[in-house]
Amino acid sequence: MEIGTIDLVFAIHILLAIGMGGLIGLEREHEERKPRVIAGVRTFPLTSMSGVLFSFLSASIGSGFIEIGVIIFGGFSILLAYLKYEIKTIGITTPVALFITFLIGVFIQQNLILEAGFVTVVVTILLLTKERLHRIARDIGR
């Protein structure tokens, strides 16, 4: 890659990260019942893009950047869980989804595109089916 130009594969990876992270972020904001959204349609694409960037830096500059990203986004996820606790909302699904979204970005940059897409679809389906899954769990409990 020359200075002043951008590698097409890298650009495609960034666009894929925006799309996959955006899908999860859209799901996190879709419910009108939510009093406030801490992480949503902007945070999730940025998180996925960060996975691409940390993985790119790890390959370009030296190893260790993915591990640093895992620590940083693990910390962000813990902070998000704490913020949710402070505003009295239950559950840690969004913080876990945020961390997985970072890993999706890493998968994309590692050319594990199908795997990243599969994880994105599974996460989105799990998030979308919350009410149905809770209902099944209640019915099994009876």
Helices and strands as residue ranges (DSSP letters): H 8-29, H 43-60, H 65-86, H 93-109, H 113-128, H 130-141
